[in-house]
Amino acid sequence: MMTAAELRARLGHLGFTIDSFTTMLSWDRRTIQRQAGGTTPVTQRTVDKIRELEQLANAQLAQWDAATENGTPIQIPRLNETVMPGELPPHWYLALAGRHIAKWGDETTIEWAREWELEDVQDI
């Protein structure tokens, strides 16, 4: 089972706030707030979604690794994009870009995308 602190840490590692996580999934914000605050236990539904997002993040990072090996710049959406239900928020990409930079350092290039498109990421 996942603890409240672990839930917060995993959300942060994936680039989510409670608001962006619940908006993306169209879930009740108060429910996740209570889980993240330790007022109620973290549900299996929440654990499953976090693990699914972690797998998606690993797949995205693997694609970026291949792009970096080929010298292709990584493009991420600008942070002024709004979070829409069913879509990954821009901060997701920023968090993953940070992880990618930590691995590759100066061997990678991160750029702002002209348009925010989710062509390289599976649907949630």
PyMOL commands that place a pseudoatom at each C-alpha (Angstrom):
pseudoatom trace, name=CA, resn=MET, resi=1, chain=A, elem=C, hetatm=0, pos=[0.000, 0.000, 0.000]
pseudoatom trace, name=CA, resn=MET, resi=2, chain=A, elem=C, hetatm=0, pos=[1.106, 3.549, -0.664]
pseudoatom trace, name=CA, resn=THR, resi=3, chain=A, elem=C, hetatm=0, pos=[1.475, 6.097, 2.129]
pseudoatom trace, name=CA, resn=ALA, resi=4, chain=A, elem=C, hetatm=0, pos=[0.280, 9.692, 1.926]
pseudoatom trace, name=CA, resn=ALA, resi=5, chain=A, elem=C, hetatm=0, pos=[3.867, 10.967, 1.793]
pseudoatom trace, name=CA, resn=GLU, resi=6, chain=A, elem=C, hetatm=0, pos=[4.709, 8.502, -0.980]
pseudoatom trace, name=CA, resn=LEU, resi=7, chain=A, elem=C, hetatm=0, pos=[1.658, 9.633, -2.945]
pseudoatom trace, name=CA, resn=ARG, resi=8, chain=A, elem=C, hetatm=0, pos=[2.808, 13.259, -2.732]
pseudoatom trace, name=CA, resn=ALA, resi=9, chain=A, elem=C, hetatm=0, pos=[6.386, 12.329, -3.652]
pseudoatom trace, name=CA, resn=ARG, resi=10, chain=A, elem=C, hetatm=0, pos=[5.314, 10.252, -6.640]
pseudoatom trace, name=CA, resn=LEU, resi=11, chain=A, elem=C, hetatm=0, pos=[2.945, 12.958, -7.874]
pseudoatom trace, name=CA, resn=GLY, resi=12, chain=A, elem=C, hetatm=0, pos=[5.744, 15.535, -7.605]
pseudoatom trace, name=CA, resn=HIS, resi=13, chain=A, elem=C, hetatm=0, pos=[8.224, 13.245, -9.364]
pseudoatom trace, name=CA, resn=LEU, resi=14, chain=A, elem=C, hetatm=0, pos=[5.746, 12.964, -12.244]
pseudoatom trace, name=CA, resn=GLY, resi=15, chain=A, elem=C, hetatm=0, pos=[5.204, 16.729, -12.395]
pseudoatom trace, name=CA, resn=PHE, resi=16, chain=A, elem=C, hetatm=0, pos=[1.708, 16.726, -10.920]
pseudoatom trace, name=CA, resn=THR, resi=17, chain=A, elem=C, hetatm=0, pos=[0.026, 18.835, -8.313]
pseudoatom trace, name=CA, resn=ILE, resi=18, chain=A, elem=C, hetatm=0, pos=[-3.131, 17.498, -6.717]
pseudoatom trace, name=CA, resn=ASP, resi=19, chain=A, elem=C, hetatm=0, pos=[-5.094, 19.937, -8.876]
pseudoatom trace, name=CA, resn=SER, resi=20, chain=A, elem=C, hetatm=0, pos=[-3.489, 18.879, -12.165]
pseudoatom trace, name=CA, resn=PHE, resi=21, chain=A, elem=C, hetatm=0, pos=[-3.770, 15.185, -11.280]
pseudoatom trace, name=CA, resn=THR, resi=22, chain=A, elem=C, hetatm=0, pos=[-7.461, 15.394, -10.420]
pseudoatom trace, name=CA, resn=THR, resi=23, chain=A, elem=C, hetatm=0, pos=[-8.279, 17.686, -13.350]
pseudoatom trace, name=CA, resn=MET, resi=24, chain=A, elem=C, hetatm=0, pos=[-6.597, 15.357, -15.831]
pseudoatom trace, name=CA, resn=LEU, resi=25, chain=A, elem=C, hetatm=0, pos=[-8.559, 12.391, -14.476]
pseudoatom trace, name=CA, resn=SER, resi=26, chain=A, elem=C, hetatm=0, pos=[-11.803, 14.275, -13.730]
pseudoatom trace, name=CA, resn=TRP, resi=27, chain=A, elem=C, hetatm=0, pos=[-11.573, 12.992, -10.141]
pseudoatom trace, name=CA, resn=ASP, resi=28, chain=A, elem=C, hetatm=0, pos=[-12.794, 14.744, -7.000]
pseudoatom trace, name=CA, resn=ARG, resi=29, chain=A, elem=C, hetatm=0, pos=[-9.972, 16.953, -5.734]
pseudoatom trace, name=CA, resn=ARG, resi=30, chain=A, elem=C, hetatm=0, pos=[-11.034, 16.614, -2.088]
pseudoatom trace, name=CA, resn=THR, resi=31, chain=A, elem=C, hetatm=0, pos=[-10.722, 12.834, -2.213]
pseudoatom trace, name=CA, resn=ILE, resi=32, chain=A, elem=C, hetatm=0, pos=[-7.092, 12.963, -3.379]
pseudoatom trace, name=CA, resn=GLN, resi=33, chain=A, elem=C, hetatm=0, pos=[-6.351, 15.851, -1.003]
pseudoatom trace, name=CA, resn=ARG, resi=34, chain=A, elem=C, hetatm=0, pos=[-7.514, 13.688, 1.920]
pseudoatom trace, name=CA, resn=GLN, resi=35, chain=A, elem=C, hetatm=0, pos=[-5.422, 10.755, 0.700]
pseudoatom trace, name=CA, resn=ALA, resi=36, chain=A, elem=C, hetatm=0, pos=[-2.319, 12.926, 0.207]
pseudoatom trace, name=CA, resn=GLY, resi=37, chain=A, elem=C, hetatm=0, pos=[-2.847, 14.511, 3.611]
pseudoatom trace, name=CA, resn=GLY, resi=38, chain=A, elem=C, hetatm=0, pos=[-3.162, 11.178, 5.374]
pseudoatom trace, name=CA, resn=THR, resi=39, chain=A, elem=C, hetatm=0, pos=[-6.752, 11.767, 6.465]
pseudoatom trace, name=CA, resn=THR, resi=40, chain=A, elem=C, hetatm=0, pos=[-7.915, 8.729, 4.507]
pseudoatom trace, name=CA, resn=PRO, resi=41, chain=A, elem=C, hetatm=0, pos=[-5.903, 5.782, 3.148]
pseudoatom trace, name=CA, resn=VAL, resi=42, chain=A, elem=C, hetatm=0, pos=[-4.584, 5.945, -0.392]
pseudoatom trace, name=CA, resn=THR, resi=43, chain=A, elem=C, hetatm=0, pos=[-6.989, 3.852, -2.446]
pseudoatom trace, name=CA, resn=GLN, resi=44, chain=A, elem=C, hetatm=0, pos=[-5.999, 1.071, -4.809]
pseudoatom trace, name=CA, resn=ARG, resi=45, chain=A, elem=C, hetatm=0, pos=[-7.542, 3.095, -7.637]
pseudoatom trace, name=CA, resn=THR, resi=46, chain=A, elem=C, hetatm=0, pos=[-5.095, 5.923, -6.914]
pseudoatom trace, name=CA, resn=VAL, resi=47, chain=A, elem=C, hetatm=0, pos=[-2.138, 3.535, -6.579]
pseudoatom trace, name=CA, resn=ASP, resi=48, chain=A, elem=C, hetatm=0, pos=[-3.016, 1.893, -9.890]
pseudoatom trace, name=CA, resn=LYS, resi=49, chain=A, elem=C, hetatm=0, pos=[-3.238, 5.245, -11.686]
pseudoatom trace, name=CA, resn=ILE, resi=50, chain=A, elem=C, hetatm=0, pos=[0.096, 6.424, -10.236]
pseudoatom trace, name=CA, resn=ARG, resi=51, chain=A, elem=C, hetatm=0, pos=[1.776, 3.205, -11.351]
pseudoatom trace, name=CA, resn=GLU, resi=52, chain=A, elem=C, hetatm=0, pos=[0.233, 3.528, -14.813]
pseudoatom trace, name=CA, resn=LEU, resi=53, chain=A, elem=C, hetatm=0, pos=[1.575, 7.080, -15.089]
pseudoatom trace, name=CA, resn=GLU, resi=54, chain=A, elem=C, hetatm=0, pos=[5.014, 5.925, -13.937]
pseudoatom trace, name=CA, resn=GLN, resi=55, chain=A, elem=C, hetatm=0, pos=[5.039, 3.305, -16.687]
pseudoatom trace, name=CA, resn=LEU, resi=56, chain=A, elem=C, hetatm=0, pos=[3.999, 5.959, -19.193]
pseudoatom trace, name=CA, resn=ALA, resi=57, chain=A, elem=C, hetatm=0, pos=[6.801, 8.218, -17.942]
pseudoatom trace, name=CA, resn=ASN, resi=58, chain=A, elem=C, hetatm=0, pos=[9.345, 5.421, -18.341]
pseudoatom trace, name=CA, resn=ALA, resi=59, chain=A, elem=C, hetatm=0, pos=[8.147, 4.814, -21.908]
pseudoatom trace, name=CA, resn=GLN, resi=60, chain=A, elem=C, hetatm=0, pos=[8.427, 8.540, -22.703]
pseudoatom trace, name=CA, resn=LEU, resi=61, chain=A, elem=C, hetatm=0, pos=[11.918, 8.701, -21.234]
pseudoatom trace, name=CA, resn=ALA, resi=62, chain=A, elem=C, hetatm=0, pos=[12.965, 5.668, -23.305]
pseudoatom trace, name=CA, resn=GLN, resi=63, chain=A, elem=C, hetatm=0, pos=[11.760, 7.480, -26.457]
pseudoatom trace, name=CA, resn=TRP, resi=64, chain=A, elem=C, hetatm=0, pos=[13.719, 10.558, -25.440]
pseudoatom trace, name=CA, resn=ASP, resi=65, chain=A, elem=C, hetatm=0, pos=[16.815, 8.438, -24.768]
pseudoatom trace, name=CA, resn=ALA, resi=66, chain=A, elem=C, hetatm=0, pos=[16.621, 7.116, -28.327]
pseudoatom trace, name=CA, resn=ALA, resi=67, chain=A, elem=C, hetatm=0, pos=[16.126, 10.642, -29.688]
pseudoatom trace, name=CA, resn=THR, resi=68, chain=A, elem=C, hetatm=0, pos=[19.107, 11.946, -27.734]
pseudoatom trace, name=CA, resn=GLU, resi=69, chain=A, elem=C, hetatm=0, pos=[21.272, 9.087, -28.999]
pseudoatom trace, name=CA, resn=ASN, resi=70, chain=A, elem=C, hetatm=0, pos=[20.344, 10.204, -32.534]
pseudoatom trace, name=CA, resn=GLY, resi=71, chain=A, elem=C, hetatm=0, pos=[21.025, 13.882, -31.785]
pseudoatom trace, name=CA, resn=THR, resi=72, chain=A, elem=C, hetatm=0, pos=[17.360, 14.875, -32.027]
pseudoatom trace, name=CA, resn=PRO, resi=73, chain=A, elem=C, hetatm=0, pos=[16.256, 17.706, -29.685]
pseudoatom trace, name=CA, resn=ILE, resi=74, chain=A, elem=C, hetatm=0, pos=[13.489, 16.955, -27.179]
pseudoatom trace, name=CA, resn=GLN, resi=75, chain=A, elem=C, hetatm=0, pos=[10.480, 19.242, -27.496]
pseudoatom trace, name=CA, resn=ILE, resi=76, chain=A, elem=C, hetatm=0, pos=[8.178, 19.945, -24.568]
pseudoatom trace, name=CA, resn=PRO, resi=77, chain=A, elem=C, hetatm=0, pos=[5.024, 22.091, -24.337]
pseudoatom trace, name=CA, resn=ARG, resi=78, chain=A, elem=C, hetatm=0, pos=[5.185, 25.599, -22.976]
pseudoatom trace, name=CA, resn=LEU, resi=79, chain=A, elem=C, hetatm=0, pos=[4.051, 25.977, -19.392]
pseudoatom trace, name=CA, resn=ASN, resi=80, chain=A, elem=C, hetatm=0, pos=[1.232, 28.382, -20.226]
pseudoatom trace, name=CA, resn=GLU, resi=81, chain=A, elem=C, hetatm=0, pos=[-0.870, 25.511, -21.569]
pseudoatom trace, name=CA, resn=THR, resi=82, chain=A, elem=C, hetatm=0, pos=[-3.907, 24.737, -19.456]
pseudoatom trace, name=CA, resn=VAL, resi=83, chain=A, elem=C, hetatm=0, pos=[-4.574, 21.321, -17.970]
pseudoatom trace, name=CA, resn=MET, resi=84, chain=A, elem=C, hetatm=0, pos=[-7.465, 19.644, -19.732]
pseudoatom trace, name=CA, resn=PRO, resi=85, chain=A, elem=C, hetatm=0, pos=[-9.306, 16.534, -18.575]
pseudoatom trace, name=CA, resn=GLY, resi=86, chain=A, elem=C, hetatm=0, pos=[-7.793, 13.466, -20.203]
pseudoatom trace, name=CA, resn=GLU, resi=87, chain=A, elem=C, hetatm=0, pos=[-4.517, 15.181, -21.179]
pseudoatom trace, name=CA, resn=LEU, resi=88, chain=A, elem=C, hetatm=0, pos=[-1.122, 15.195, -19.516]
pseudoatom trace, name=CA, resn=PRO, resi=89, chain=A, elem=C, hetatm=0, pos=[-0.262, 18.630, -18.093]
pseudoatom trace, name=CA, resn=PRO, resi=90, chain=A, elem=C, hetatm=0, pos=[2.738, 20.640, -19.327]
pseudoatom trace, name=CA, resn=HIS, resi=91, chain=A, elem=C, hetatm=0, pos=[4.476, 20.204, -15.966]
pseudoatom trace, name=CA, resn=TRP, resi=92, chain=A, elem=C, hetatm=0, pos=[4.530, 16.431, -16.629]
pseudoatom trace, name=CA, resn=TYR, resi=93, chain=A, elem=C, hetatm=0, pos=[6.858, 17.086, -19.562]
pseudoatom trace, name=CA, resn=LEU, resi=94, chain=A, elem=C, hetatm=0, pos=[8.931, 19.579, -17.560]
pseudoatom trace, name=CA, resn=ALA, resi=95, chain=A, elem=C, hetatm=0, pos=[9.450, 17.016, -14.784]
pseudoatom trace, name=CA, resn=LEU, resi=96, chain=A, elem=C, hetatm=0, pos=[10.419, 14.331, -17.284]
pseudoatom trace, name=CA, resn=ALA, resi=97, chain=A, elem=C, hetatm=0, pos=[12.749, 16.750, -19.065]
pseudoatom trace, name=CA, resn=GLY, resi=98, chain=A, elem=C, hetatm=0, pos=[14.481, 17.359, -15.744]
pseudoatom trace, name=CA, resn=ARG, resi=99, chain=A, elem=C, hetatm=0, pos=[14.956, 13.625, -15.266]
pseudoatom trace, name=CA, resn=HIS, resi=100, chain=A, elem=C, hetatm=0, pos=[16.251, 13.335, -18.828]
pseudoatom trace, name=CA, resn=ILE, resi=101, chain=A, elem=C, hetatm=0, pos=[18.733, 16.171, -18.292]
pseudoatom trace, name=CA, resn=ALA, resi=102, chain=A, elem=C, hetatm=0, pos=[19.907, 14.538, -15.052]
pseudoatom trace, name=CA, resn=LYS, resi=103, chain=A, elem=C, hetatm=0, pos=[20.731, 11.408, -17.042]
pseudoatom trace, name=CA, resn=TRP, resi=104, chain=A, elem=C, hetatm=0, pos=[22.183, 12.947, -20.213]
pseudoatom trace, name=CA, resn=GLY, resi=105, chain=A, elem=C, hetatm=0, pos=[23.523, 16.329, -19.086]
pseudoatom trace, name=CA, resn=ASP, resi=106, chain=A, elem=C, hetatm=0, pos=[24.900, 18.429, -21.926]
pseudoatom trace, name=CA, resn=GLU, resi=107, chain=A, elem=C, hetatm=0, pos=[24.401, 15.604, -24.424]
pseudoatom trace, name=CA, resn=THR, resi=108, chain=A, elem=C, hetatm=0, pos=[20.707, 16.442, -24.749]
pseudoatom trace, name=CA, resn=THR, resi=109, chain=A, elem=C, hetatm=0, pos=[18.835, 19.504, -25.979]
pseudoatom trace, name=CA, resn=ILE, resi=110, chain=A, elem=C, hetatm=0, pos=[15.426, 20.458, -24.590]
pseudoatom trace, name=CA, resn=GLU, resi=111, chain=A, elem=C, hetatm=0, pos=[13.326, 22.932, -26.597]
pseudoatom trace, name=CA, resn=TRP, resi=112, chain=A, elem=C, hetatm=0, pos=[9.879, 24.446, -26.354]
pseudoatom trace, name=CA, resn=ALA, resi=113, chain=A, elem=C, hetatm=0, pos=[7.514, 22.862, -28.857]
pseudoatom trace, name=CA, resn=ARG, resi=114, chain=A, elem=C, hetatm=0, pos=[5.691, 25.124, -31.290]
pseudoatom trace, name=CA, resn=GLU, resi=115, chain=A, elem=C, hetatm=0, pos=[2.423, 23.401, -30.561]
pseudoatom trace, name=CA, resn=TRP, resi=116, chain=A, elem=C, hetatm=0, pos=[1.520, 21.050, -27.774]
pseudoatom trace, name=CA, resn=GLU, resi=117, chain=A, elem=C, hetatm=0, pos=[0.762, 17.691, -29.337]
pseudoatom trace, name=CA, resn=LEU, resi=118, chain=A, elem=C, hetatm=0, pos=[0.730, 14.308, -27.660]
pseudoatom trace, name=CA, resn=GLU, resi=119, chain=A, elem=C, hetatm=0, pos=[1.691, 12.290, -30.715]
pseudoatom trace, name=CA, resn=ASP, resi=120, chain=A, elem=C, hetatm=0, pos=[4.508, 10.461, -28.949]
pseudoatom trace, name=CA, resn=VAL, resi=121, chain=A, elem=C, hetatm=0, pos=[2.588, 9.577, -25.789]
pseudoatom trace, name=CA, resn=GLN, resi=122, chain=A, elem=C, hetatm=0, pos=[-0.183, 7.037, -25.390]
pseudoatom trace, name=CA, resn=ASP, resi=123, chain=A, elem=C, hetatm=0, pos=[-3.615, 8.120, -24.264]
pseudoatom trace, name=CA, resn=ILE, resi=124, chain=A, elem=C, hetatm=0, pos=[-4.127, 8.046, -20.547]
for i in range(1, 124): cmd.bond("trace and resi %d" % i, "trace and resi %d" % (i + 1))
show_as sticks, trace
zoom trace
